[in-house]
Amino acid sequence: MLPFEGGSKDVNDHQQQHDCLKESEDPHPLFEKFRQSTVPIGELIGFRVDEITAGRAVASLRSGPQHANPMGTLHGGVLCDLADAAMGMAFVSTLASDESLTTMGLSINFFRPVWQAALRAEARVVSRGRNLGYVECEELDQDNRLIAEATSTCLALRGDQARRVEERAVALLSDT
Protein backbone atom coordinates (compact mmCIF):
# COMPACT_ATOMS: atom_id res chain seq x y z
CA MET A 1 0.00 0.00 0.00
CA LEU A 2 1.13 3.53 -0.58
CA PRO A 3 1.76 5.87 2.32
CA PHE A 4 -1.44 7.76 1.73
CA GLU A 5 -3.67 4.76 1.29
CA GLY A 6 -5.89 3.70 4.17
CA GLY A 7 -6.80 0.14 5.04
CA SER A 8 -4.92 -3.04 5.82
CA LYS A 9 -1.53 -3.80 4.32
CA ASP A 10 -0.90 -6.82 2.11
CA VAL A 11 2.80 -7.41 1.39
CA ASN A 12 2.32 -8.17 -2.32
CA ASP A 13 -0.06 -5.25 -2.86
CA HIS A 14 2.34 -3.07 -0.88
CA GLN A 15 5.21 -3.74 -3.31
CA GLN A 16 3.05 -3.47 -6.43
CA GLN A 17 1.65 -0.13 -5.31
CA HIS A 18 5.16 1.21 -4.72
CA ASP A 19 6.53 0.09 -8.07
CA CYS A 20 4.93 3.21 -9.59
CA LEU A 21 7.20 5.50 -7.58
CA LYS A 22 10.06 7.30 -9.25
CA GLU A 23 12.09 4.72 -11.12
CA SER A 24 15.58 6.17 -10.90
CA GLU A 25 18.90 4.88 -9.72
CA ASP A 26 18.78 7.15 -6.64
CA PRO A 27 15.21 7.98 -5.55
CA HIS A 28 14.70 10.54 -2.82
CA PRO A 29 14.93 9.04 0.71
CA LEU A 30 11.38 10.24 1.46
CA PHE A 31 10.06 7.68 -1.03
CA GLU A 32 11.54 4.83 0.99
CA LYS A 33 10.10 6.25 4.22
CA PHE A 34 6.70 6.44 2.58
CA ARG A 35 7.03 2.85 1.35
CA GLN A 36 7.65 1.60 4.88
CA SER A 37 4.94 3.46 6.80
CA THR A 38 1.52 5.02 6.67
CA VAL A 39 1.14 8.79 6.57
CA PRO A 40 -1.54 9.68 9.14
CA ILE A 41 -3.40 12.34 7.11
CA GLY A 42 -3.71 10.07 4.08
CA GLU A 43 -5.03 7.25 6.21
CA LEU A 44 -7.48 9.58 7.98
CA ILE A 45 -8.89 11.06 4.78
CA GLY A 46 -8.45 7.96 2.64
CA PHE A 47 -6.37 9.24 -0.26
CA ARG A 48 -3.35 7.66 -1.88
CA VAL A 49 -0.56 8.69 -4.22
CA ASP A 50 -0.75 6.49 -7.31
CA GLU A 51 2.16 7.75 -9.38
CA ILE A 52 5.32 9.78 -8.89
CA THR A 53 7.66 10.59 -11.76
CA ALA A 54 10.09 13.44 -12.38
CA GLY A 55 8.21 16.64 -11.59
CA ARG A 56 4.81 14.97 -11.58
CA ALA A 57 2.50 13.08 -9.20
CA VAL A 58 -1.03 11.71 -9.28
CA ALA A 59 -3.12 11.16 -6.15
CA SER A 60 -6.63 9.73 -5.85
CA LEU A 61 -9.58 9.57 -3.49
CA ARG A 62 -13.03 8.03 -3.59
CA SER A 63 -15.16 10.62 -1.82
CA GLY A 64 -18.10 9.57 0.29
CA PRO A 65 -20.48 10.77 3.00
CA GLN A 66 -17.62 10.86 5.52
CA HIS A 67 -16.12 13.76 3.52
CA ALA A 68 -19.28 15.89 3.44
CA ASN A 69 -19.68 19.43 4.72
CA PRO A 70 -22.96 20.52 6.40
CA MET A 71 -24.53 21.07 2.95
CA GLY A 72 -23.82 17.47 1.96
CA THR A 73 -21.17 18.23 -0.67
CA LEU A 74 -17.50 17.32 -0.46
CA HIS A 75 -15.70 19.59 2.00
CA GLY A 76 -13.24 21.87 0.20
CA GLY A 77 -10.52 21.06 2.72
CA VAL A 78 -10.51 17.46 1.50
CA LEU A 79 -9.85 18.65 -2.05
CA CYS A 80 -7.11 20.90 -0.68
CA ASP A 81 -5.47 17.98 1.16
CA LEU A 82 -5.60 15.79 -1.94
CA ALA A 83 -4.02 18.51 -4.09
CA ASP A 84 -1.41 19.30 -1.42
CA ALA A 85 -0.32 15.65 -1.29
CA ALA A 86 0.01 15.42 -5.07
CA MET A 87 1.85 18.75 -5.36
CA GLY A 88 4.17 17.93 -2.46
CA MET A 89 5.16 14.60 -3.97
CA ALA A 90 5.67 16.16 -7.40
CA PHE A 91 8.06 18.65 -5.79
CA VAL A 92 9.82 15.93 -3.75
CA SER A 93 10.68 14.23 -7.04
CA THR A 94 12.84 17.26 -7.91
CA LEU A 95 14.81 17.29 -4.65
CA ALA A 96 18.36 16.12 -4.07
CA SER A 97 18.68 13.28 -1.55
CA ASP A 98 19.87 15.67 1.19
CA GLU A 99 17.00 18.15 0.70
CA SER A 100 13.53 18.38 2.17
CA LEU A 101 10.67 20.81 1.57
CA THR A 102 8.04 22.98 3.10
CA THR A 103 5.00 24.54 1.46
CA MET A 104 5.14 28.33 1.54
CA GLY A 105 1.71 28.96 0.05
CA LEU A 106 -1.24 27.06 -1.33
CA SER A 107 -4.26 28.32 -3.24
CA ILE A 108 -7.26 26.47 -4.59
CA ASN A 109 -10.23 27.37 -6.80
CA PHE A 110 -13.37 25.23 -6.85
CA PHE A 111 -15.38 24.91 -10.07
CA ARG A 112 -18.19 22.44 -9.35
CA PRO A 113 -19.65 20.68 -6.33
CA VAL A 114 -18.91 17.05 -5.62
CA TRP A 115 -20.94 14.55 -3.64
CA GLN A 116 -19.56 11.06 -4.16
CA ALA A 117 -16.97 10.59 -6.87
CA ALA A 118 -13.68 8.99 -7.83
CA LEU A 119 -11.30 11.95 -7.78
CA ARG A 120 -7.85 12.29 -9.31
CA ALA A 121 -5.34 15.06 -8.54
CA GLU A 122 -2.70 15.53 -11.25
CA ALA A 123 0.19 17.73 -10.13
CA ARG A 124 3.17 19.01 -12.09
CA VAL A 125 6.11 21.22 -11.22
CA VAL A 126 5.86 24.26 -13.50
CA SER A 127 8.98 26.06 -12.33
CA ARG A 128 11.88 24.88 -10.19
CA GLY A 129 14.62 27.25 -9.11
CA ARG A 130 17.43 26.59 -6.66
CA ASN A 131 15.21 27.37 -3.65
CA LEU A 132 11.62 27.77 -4.82
CA GLY A 133 9.26 25.74 -6.91
CA TYR A 134 5.83 26.49 -8.33
CA VAL A 135 3.45 23.54 -8.69
CA GLU A 136 0.00 23.30 -10.31
CA CYS A 137 -2.65 20.65 -9.78
CA GLU A 138 -5.89 19.82 -11.58
CA GLU A 139 -8.50 17.80 -9.72
CA LEU A 140 -10.81 15.78 -11.94
CA ASP A 141 -13.74 13.45 -11.34
CA GLN A 142 -14.32 10.02 -12.90
CA ASP A 143 -15.86 11.68 -15.98
CA ASN A 144 -12.72 13.86 -16.43
CA ARG A 145 -14.61 17.00 -15.41
CA LEU A 146 -12.50 19.71 -13.80
CA ILE A 147 -13.52 20.01 -10.15
CA ALA A 148 -10.78 22.31 -8.82
CA GLU A 149 -7.36 23.75 -9.60
CA ALA A 150 -4.68 24.36 -6.99
CA THR A 151 -1.25 25.96 -6.95
CA SER A 152 1.55 25.72 -4.45
CA THR A 153 4.85 27.45 -3.80
CA CYS A 154 7.39 25.09 -2.24
CA LEU A 155 10.71 25.87 -0.59
CA ALA A 156 13.62 23.43 -0.80
CA LEU A 157 15.28 23.00 2.60
CA ARG A 158 18.95 22.11 3.01
CA GLY A 159 21.41 21.53 5.82
CA ASP A 160 20.11 21.80 9.40
CA GLN A 161 16.64 22.81 8.24
CA ALA A 162 16.27 19.67 6.13
CA ARG A 163 17.68 17.46 8.91
CA ARG A 164 15.22 18.86 11.47
CA VAL A 165 12.26 18.26 9.16
CA GLU A 166 13.49 14.74 8.39
CA GLU A 167 13.99 13.90 12.09
CA ARG A 168 10.44 15.04 12.90
CA ALA A 169 9.02 13.06 9.97
CA VAL A 170 10.87 9.91 11.01
CA ALA A 171 9.61 10.28 14.59
CA LEU A 172 6.04 10.82 13.41
CA LEU A 173 6.07 7.95 10.93
CA SER A 174 7.64 5.54 13.42
CA ASP A 175 4.73 6.21 15.81
CA THR A 176 2.16 5.06 13.22
C-alpha positions as a Python dict, from the first residue, in 0.01 Angstrom:
ca = {
    (1, 'M'): (0, 0, 0),
    (2, 'L'): (113, 353, -58),
    (3, 'P'): (176, 587, 232),
    (4, 'F'): (-144, 776, 173),
    (5, 'E'): (-367, 476, 129),
    (6, 'G'): (-589, 370, 417),
    (7, 'G'): (-680, 14, 504),
    (8, 'S'): (-492, -304, 582),
    (9, 'K'): (-153, -380, 432),
    (10, 'D'): (-90, -682, 211),
    (11, 'V'): (280, -741, 139),
    (12, 'N'): (232, -817, -232),
    (13, 'D'): (-6, -525, -286),
    (14, 'H'): (234, -307, -88),
    (15, 'Q'): (521, -374, -331),
    (16, 'Q'): (305, -347, -643),
    (17, 'Q'): (165, -13, -531),
    (18, 'H'): (516, 121, -472),
    (19, 'D'): (653, 9, -807),
    (20, 'C'): (493, 321, -959),
    (21, 'L'): (720, 550, -758),
    (22, 'K'): (1006, 730, -925),
    (23, 'E'): (1209, 472, -1112),
    (24, 'S'): (1558, 617, -1090),
    (25, 'E'): (1890, 488, -972),
    (26, 'D'): (1878, 715, -664),
    (27, 'P'): (1521, 798, -555),
    (28, 'H'): (1470, 1054, -282),
    (29, 'P'): (1493, 904, 71),
    (30, 'L'): (1138, 1024, 146),
    (31, 'F'): (1006, 768, -103),
    (32, 'E'): (1154, 483, 99),
    (33, 'K'): (1010, 625, 422),
    (34, 'F'): (670, 644, 258),
    (35, 'R'): (703, 285, 135),
    (36, 'Q'): (765, 160, 488),
    (37, 'S'): (494, 346, 680),
    (38, 'T'): (152, 502, 667),
    (39, 'V'): (114, 879, 657),
    (40, 'P'): (-154, 968, 914),
    (41, 'I'): (-340, 1234, 711),
    (42, 'G'): (-371, 1007, 408),
    (43, 'E'): (-503, 725, 621),
    (44, 'L'): (-748, 958, 798),
    (45, 'I'): (-889, 1106, 478),
    (46, 'G'): (-845, 796, 264),
    (47, 'F'): (-637, 924, -26),
    (48, 'R'): (-335, 766, -188),
    (49, 'V'): (-56, 869, -422),
    (50, 'D'): (-75, 649, -731),
    (51, 'E'): (216, 775, -938),
    (52, 'I'): (532, 978, -889),
    (53, 'T'): (766, 1059, -1176),
    (54, 'A'): (1009, 1344, -1238),
    (55, 'G'): (821, 1664, -1159),
    (56, 'R'): (481, 1497, -1158),
    (57, 'A'): (250, 1308, -920),
    (58, 'V'): (-103, 1171, -928),
    (59, 'A'): (-312, 1116, -615),
    (60, 'S'): (-663, 973, -585),
    (61, 'L'): (-958, 957, -349),
    (62, 'R'): (-1303, 803, -359),
    (63, 'S'): (-1516, 1062, -182),
    (64, 'G'): (-1810, 957, 29),
    (65, 'P'): (-2048, 1077, 300),
    (66, 'Q'): (-1762, 1086, 552),
    (67, 'H'): (-1612, 1376, 352),
    (68, 'A'): (-1928, 1589, 344),
    (69, 'N'): (-1968, 1943, 472),
    (70, 'P'): (-2296, 2052, 640),
    (71, 'M'): (-2453, 2107, 295),
    (72, 'G'): (-2382, 1747, 196),
    (73, 'T'): (-2117, 1823, -67),
    (74, 'L'): (-1750, 1732, -46),
    (75, 'H'): (-1570, 1959, 200),
    (76, 'G'): (-1324, 2187, 20),
    (77, 'G'): (-1052, 2106, 272),
    (78, 'V'): (-1051, 1746, 150),
    (79, 'L'): (-985, 1865, -205),
    (80, 'C'): (-711, 2090, -68),
    (81, 'D'): (-547, 1798, 116),
    (82, 'L'): (-560, 1579, -194),
    (83, 'A'): (-402, 1851, -409),
    (84, 'D'): (-141, 1930, -142),
    (85, 'A'): (-32, 1565, -129),
    (86, 'A'): (1, 1542, -507),
    (87, 'M'): (185, 1875, -536),
    (88, 'G'): (417, 1793, -246),
    (89, 'M'): (516, 1460, -397),
    (90, 'A'): (567, 1616, -740),
    (91, 'F'): (806, 1865, -579),
    (92, 'V'): (982, 1593, -375),
    (93, 'S'): (1068, 1423, -704),
    (94, 'T'): (1284, 1726, -791),
    (95, 'L'): (1481, 1729, -465),
    (96, 'A'): (1836, 1612, -407),
    (97, 'S'): (1868, 1328, -155),
    (98, 'D'): (1987, 1567, 119),
    (99, 'E'): (1700, 1815, 70),
    (100, 'S'): (1353, 1838, 217),
    (101, 'L'): (1067, 2081, 157),
    (102, 'T'): (804, 2298, 310),
    (103, 'T'): (500, 2454, 146),
    (104, 'M'): (514, 2833, 154),
    (105, 'G'): (171, 2896, 5),
    (106, 'L'): (-124, 2706, -133),
    (107, 'S'): (-426, 2832, -324),
    (108, 'I'): (-726, 2647, -459),
    (109, 'N'): (-1023, 2737, -680),
    (110, 'F'): (-1337, 2523, -685),
    (111, 'F'): (-1538, 2491, -1007),
    (112, 'R'): (-1819, 2244, -935),
    (113, 'P'): (-1965, 2068, -633),
    (114, 'V'): (-1891, 1705, -562),
    (115, 'W'): (-2094, 1455, -364),
    (116, 'Q'): (-1956, 1106, -416),
    (117, 'A'): (-1697, 1059, -687),
    (118, 'A'): (-1368, 899, -783),
    (119, 'L'): (-1130, 1195, -778),
    (120, 'R'): (-785, 1229, -931),
    (121, 'A'): (-534, 1506, -854),
    (122, 'E'): (-270, 1553, -1125),
    (123, 'A'): (19, 1773, -1013),
    (124, 'R'): (317, 1901, -1209),
    (125, 'V'): (611, 2122, -1122),
    (126, 'V'): (586, 2426, -1350),
    (127, 'S'): (898, 2606, -1233),
    (128, 'R'): (1188, 2488, -1019),
    (129, 'G'): (1462, 2725, -911),
    (130, 'R'): (1743, 2659, -666),
    (131, 'N'): (1521, 2737, -365),
    (132, 'L'): (1162, 2777, -482),
    (133, 'G'): (926, 2574, -691),
    (134, 'Y'): (583, 2649, -833),
    (135, 'V'): (345, 2354, -869),
    (136, 'E'): (0, 2330, -1031),
    (137, 'C'): (-265, 2065, -978),
    (138, 'E'): (-589, 1982, -1158),
    (139, 'E'): (-850, 1780, -972),
    (140, 'L'): (-1081, 1578, -1194),
    (141, 'D'): (-1374, 1345, -1134),
    (142, 'Q'): (-1432, 1002, -1290),
    (143, 'D'): (-1586, 1168, -1598),
    (144, 'N'): (-1272, 1386, -1643),
    (145, 'R'): (-1461, 1700, -1541),
    (146, 'L'): (-1250, 1971, -1380),
    (147, 'I'): (-1352, 2001, -1015),
    (148, 'A'): (-1078, 2231, -882),
    (149, 'E'): (-736, 2375, -960),
    (150, 'A'): (-468, 2436, -699),
    (151, 'T'): (-125, 2596, -695),
    (152, 'S'): (155, 2572, -445),
    (153, 'T'): (485, 2745, -380),
    (154, 'C'): (739, 2509, -224),
    (155, 'L'): (1071, 2587, -59),
    (156, 'A'): (1362, 2343, -80),
    (157, 'L'): (1528, 2300, 260),
    (158, 'R'): (1895, 2211, 301),
    (159, 'G'): (2141, 2153, 582),
    (160, 'D'): (2011, 2180, 940),
    (161, 'Q'): (1664, 2281, 824),
    (162, 'A'): (1627, 1967, 613),
    (163, 'R'): (1768, 1746, 891),
    (164, 'R'): (1522, 1886, 1147),
    (165, 'V'): (1226, 1826, 916),
    (166, 'E'): (1349, 1474, 839),
    (167, 'E'): (1399, 1390, 1209),
    (168, 'R'): (1044, 1504, 1290),
    (169, 'A'): (902, 1306, 997),
    (170, 'V'): (1087, 991, 1101),
    (171, 'A'): (961, 1028, 1459),
    (172, 'L'): (604, 1082, 1341),
    (173, 'L'): (607, 795, 1093),
    (174, 'S'): (764, 554, 1342),
    (175, 'D'): (473, 621, 1581),
    (176, 'T'): (216, 506, 1322),
}
